[in-house]
Amino acid sequence: MSGIAWLCLKKGHRVSGSDIKPSYLTDRLISEGADIAIGHCWENIKDNDIVVYSSAVLAHNPELAEAGKKGIPVFKRGEFLAYLGEGKKCVAVTGAHGKTTTSSMVATVLRESGLDPSGMVGALVPYLNGNAFIGGGEYFVTEADESDGSFLYLRPDYGIITNIDLEHLDYYEGIEQIQNAYFRFMENVRPAGAVICWGQDPYMTNMIKDCKNRVLRYGKSSSDDLRVKDIVLGPMGSEFGLVFANRDIGRFRINVPGEHNVLNSMAAMLTAFDIGIGADIVRRAICQYRGAQRRFQEKACIDDVMIIDDYAHHPTEIVATLKAAVNMKRRRIVSIFQPHRYTRTKFLKKEFARAFYGTDCLILTDIYAADEKPICGVTSMCIYDEVIKIKKVNSTYMAKEKLIEYLMGFVRPGDLLLFLGAGDIGRISGEFVMRFKKERIN
């Protein structure tokens, strides 16, 4: 939502908005000229021409109700995003995992190639100086949110699908409904464009066969349009060879860790190749990408204790993050995990337990509810109980308000601390860094 607000400001519109608490993003919007209120109340809706809301806002929100009373047109975030991209060649990135990294990689490559795109992504990206950007070129790059089906408002020229997974079960009834939504997204791609997807995704096989649009695949198979080979994973980056259209185009390097990011970069590079950007330009461009906030973000290394903050909140994401962490070759990997949403915890508790095989110590804290009401019997202990059954990982539970004090006495030199989750665990990681640094200096 902050990215949409910023783009509207840059286009010369008057922008007001509200959030439940102040943050860096609300402060930045105020400094740019937006009128931001803290807290949702009907008085915030004044002489607005339109109202845009995110999927986190529930139907009974007082501002939505007031907009309805006043007859003000109301748009979902995804619906308005499609409007912002009108008149541009749209590159829309969707998928269960990797949307932010892939979309910001696409934006980086297009910018470095001189195509000067506009767009927005789902996190602050240092290279882009934020989460939204305006350029003079013809391309518009955006994340396409599948969580509430709003990605179906888009009619992209390039529709990138990073992967499909059992996710957002508060909205979808199961994997078949999820696949149907993605297939509709594929069908929404403009005829002159292309669907770009991971060739080894098990849920994509039949969808690729049935899709009427052109489909380009990336992965490890000889049948993929862009094939990777000879991957060398490093602690904070990877090198690999690429074969495009059956032609070896040499070695490439990315400066973010993990094999999952190799695949994310391939989605971005395959898009660039199909646009017509040469391999040498893409090779230089992709090296400029240095990650996004809360995507394996190194917060500090203090007295040989490394602190990493990561948005991973689904078992598949946790597995990928822990694989990257193992490459850091630290003495212990300590995972501090804040489950996100009661529904996700309820339906995927066994998968969460298995996902933490790669960690030495697991510290679970309270569920971050987002917009959900509590579900009777669903707490972080649901995951803890499954971990105990497996007997693979040392695990404990710690209330959120006691977490920093506990960690102060728990960490050892050589540790890698992973703060994981999509809630406010990122703020806690920052508070821990400040406290740990202060005590070590003193």
N, C-alpha and C positions, 0 to 999 in steps of 0.2 A: 504493500500500500504506500509506503514512503517513496518508493521508486516512481509510482504513478503520480504522486503529489509533486515530486521534484520535476518530472517531465512536464507536467501542466504549468508549473511556475515558469519554467524555461520557455514555454510557448506563449507566455504573457497572460495567462489566466489568473484570476484571483482564486486562492485556495484556502479553505479552512478544513479542519479535521479534528479528530479526538482520539485519544488512546487512554488505556487504563492507568498508565504510569509514565512519568517522563523518562527519556532515554537520550542517548547520543543522537539518534535519528530525529526525535521530536525537536531537540535543541537546534539541530542543523536546519531543519525546515523553517523554524522560527527565524533563524538568522538570515534565511533566504527570502523571507517575506510572507510566510504562511501564518495563518491565525490558528494556533493549535490549543485546544482545551484538554485538560486532564480530567478524565471521567466522562462517561456517556450520559447525557441528559438532553431532554427535548429542546431546551433553550439554545442548544448549539446549532439548531437548524433555523436559519434566519431567511435571508433573501437568496438562497442558493438556486442556481439554475438546474443543477443535477446533484444527485447523491450517489456515491460509489462506495460499496462495502465489501469486505472480505468474507471468506467462508467461515472465519472464526466468529463472525457476528451472527447472533441468533435472531430468529424471526420476531421475537418480542422486544427487541432492542428499542428503547424510547426514541432514538433519533430516526430509526426507520419508520416507527409509528407516526412521528410528527411529519416526516416527509410525505407519508401517505395522506395524512389529514390535509396537508397543503397542496396536494396534487403535484408534487415535485417528482419528475422522472427518477427512478431508482435503477441503478445498474450493478450487477455483480462485477467483481474485480476482473474476471476473465473476459466478460462481455465488453467492458470499457477498454481493456487492453487491446482487443481486436480493433476497436475504433482508433486507438492511438497509432496502430500500425498501418492504417489504411493509406494507400498511395505509395507504400514502400514494398520492397521485396522482403517478405517475412521469413526468417529462420526461427522456427519454434522448437524448443527442446523439451521433451517430456520423458517420463520414465519413473520407475519406483525409486531409483537411486542415481545420483550423479548429475542431476539437472543443473545445479548451480555451477559446478566445475565445468561441465561441458559447454553450457551457454556462455560462460565467461571466457573459456578457451576460444570459442567461435568468434566472439567479439574481439579478442586479442589478435587473432590471426587476421581477421578482416581489417582491423585498424592498422596493423603492422604492414599489411599488403597495400595500404593506401586507399582502401575502399570507404573509410570514415563512416562506420555504421552508427545508428542510434539504437537505443533499446534499454532493457533493464534485466537484472538478474536477482537471485534470491539472497544475496549476502553482500557485504561490503568487500570490494575487490581493490587492493592497492593500485594495480595497474590502471583500473578504470576510474580511480579516485571516487569510489562510492559504489552504489548499486544501480545507478541509472546514468545514462550518457546520451548526449545529442551530437550527432555529426552531420556533415553536409552530404553524405552519400545516399545511395538508394536502398541500402539494406537496413532492416529492423530486426534485431536479435532479442529474443525473449524466452524466458521459461514459460512452459505451458502446464498449468497446474491440473493434474489428473485427480486430485483428492476428492473433489466434489463434482467432477464432470465438466467443469467450466472450460477445459481446454478445447471442448468441441465448438466453442464460439469462433475459434480461429480458422482461417483459411490460408495456411502457410504455403510459401513456395517450396521451402524445405522443411519437412517434418522429421525431426530426429527422435528416435525412441531408444533410449539407452538400455533399458531392460524392463521386464514385466515381472511383478512379484505379488504375492498375497499380502495386500496392504490396504489401508483405509477401509477396514471392515465396519466402521461406523457408518459408511455411506454405501459401499457395495455389499451384496449378499454373498459373493463368492468369486472364485477365479473366472468362471464363465462370464459373469457380468463385467468383470474387469477387462477380459479379453475383448468383449463386444465393444466396450468404450474405446479401447485402443484401435480396434479395427475401424471404427467410425472416424477416429482422428486420421488414420491413414487415408481413408476415402476422401477426407476434406482437403488433402493436399492438392494444389492446383495442377492441372494436367501437364503443364510445361515444366513442373518441378520434379521433386523426387522425395521418396521416403528413404531415410537412412537409418539403419538399425544394426544391432549386434547379431551377427549371423548364427551364433551358438545359443541364442536364447530359446529354451525349449517351448515357450509359449508362442513364439513368433512363426514357427515352421509353416503351419497351415494358413496363417494369416497372410504370409508372404505370397503363397500360391494363389490365394483368392483375391488379392489386392489388384485393382484395375490400374493403379498408378505404377510408375517406374519405381523399383526398389533397388537400392544399393546397400550392400552388406560389408561390414568390417569384422575381422576376427582372426582366427588361426587356421581356418580351413582353406584348402586350395581353391574352393569354389567362391570364396569371398572376393569382392571387388578390391578391397584393400586388406592385405594379409600381413600379419606381423610375424617376425621370426627372430630367433636368437636374442631374447630379452635378457638384459643384465640389470637386475634390481639393485639399486644402491640405497643408502640410508635416507636420503632426501631427494631422490630422483632416479630416473631409469634411462637406459640406452637400448635401442632396438633397431632392427632392420625392417624395411617395409617393401612390399611388392604391390604395385598398383597396376591394374589392368594387365597382369601377367608380366610386368616389367620391374626389375629390381631398381628401386630409386634411392638406395643407399641407407645410411645410418641416421637416426634421429635421436634427440635427447629432450626429455622433459624434466623440469625442476620441481616436481611434486612427486611424493613417494607412492609406491604400490602398483601392482599390476592392474587394479581397477582403473587407475588413472591413465595407464597406457591405453586402455580401451576408450576411456573418455576422450583422450587426445586424438585417437583414431577417428572418432565420430566427427570431431571438429575439422580434422585434416581432410577427410573424405569429402566433406561439404566444400571445403576450399578448392580441392582438386576439381570437383564437378563444376564449380563456378568458373574455373579456368585459371586459377592461380598456380604458378609453377612450383615444382618440388623444392627448389633452392630457396625461394622466398618463404614457403611454408616452414621449411627447416629452421630458418633464422627466426621466423615469427613465433613459433611455438615455444622456443627457448625463453621468450620474454615473459611467459606466464609463470607467476610465482605463487599462485594459490589464492584462496578466498578466506575471509574471516570464518573461524570455527570449522575449517576443513583441514584437519591435521595441522593446526596452527601452533607453532612453537611459541609459547608465552614467555618462557624463561628457562635458563639453565643456571641453577644456583648451587654452589658447593657439590657439583656433580649429580644434582637431582634435576632431571629434565621434566618440564611440565608442558604437556600437549593438550590442546582443547579441540574437541571434535564434535560435530553435529550428529554423529551416528545414533540413530534411535530405533533402528529395525535390525533384527538378527543378521540379515545379509550384509548390512553396512558395518556392523560390529565385527563380523568375520574379516571383511576387507581391511578395516582399520587395524585390527590386531595383527594381520599378516604384514602390514607395513611396519607396525611397531616392532615385530620380531627382527626385522632387518636393521633396526637401530642397535641391536646387540648390547642391550643394557643388562645389568645384573638381575633386576626384577622388573616385571611389568605389573603395575598396580592400576587396575581399572576402577574408576569411581563412576557408577552408572546411575543416572536419574531416569527411570522409565517415563515415557511420554504417552499419556492417555490411558484411561482405564480399559477401554476396549482393546487396544493393542496388547496390553499386559494380559488381559483375560484370554485372548485368542492365541497368543504366540508365546506363552510362558515357557513351554518346553523348548521351543526354538531358541529363545533367549538363553536358556540354561546351556544348551549345546554350543551356542555362539561364543561363549567365554572360555572354551578349551585353551585358547592361546595365551591366557593371562595367568600370572602367578598368584595374584591376590585380587579378589573382587569385593568391592565395598558398594553395597546397594543403599540408596537413599530413597526418600519419599517420591511417590508418583507426582509428576507435573500434570495437572488435570487439563490444561488448555481450556477449551470451552465445555468440557464434559462434566456432568454430574457424577459423583461417586457411584460405583456399582458395589452392592453389598458383597462383602467377602473378597473383593479384589484389592490387594495392596502389593507392595514390593515383595512381601513375604511369599507371594505365589511363585515368583521367580526363585527366591532363596530356597524354598522347599524343593524345587526341581533340581537346583544345583546340588543340594545336599544328597539327593538320590543318586546323582551321577558319580559323585565322589572323585571328581577330577580337579576341582579348583577350591582353594581356601577362600571361604566366603564369610562375610559378616554384613549385618545391617546397621546403619547409623542414621539417626534422625538428621535432617538437613541442618538444623541450627547447631548441631554438635560436630558437624563434619570437619570443619577447619581445625578445631582444637584436637580432634582425634588424629588427623593427618600430621599435625605438628609433632606428635610423639611417635608416629608410625613410620615415617619415611626414613630411608637410609641412603648414604652416598651410593651412586650407581643406579638408583631407581629411575624408571620412566613412569611418570604419573599421567594417566589418560583420563581426562574429564570428559565423559560421554553423555550425550543426550540433547534433545531439542528444546528443553525448557530453559530455566534460569541457571542451569549448572555452569554455563559460560561465565556468568557474573561471579559465581562462587570460585571458579578457577582463578579469576583476577584477584579476588579478595585474598585467596590463599597465597598467591604470588607476593602480594604486598606484605602480608604478615610474615611469610617465610623469609623474604628478603630483609625485612626490618630486624627480625630476631638474629639472623645470621650476621648481619653487619654489626649489631651491638654485641 
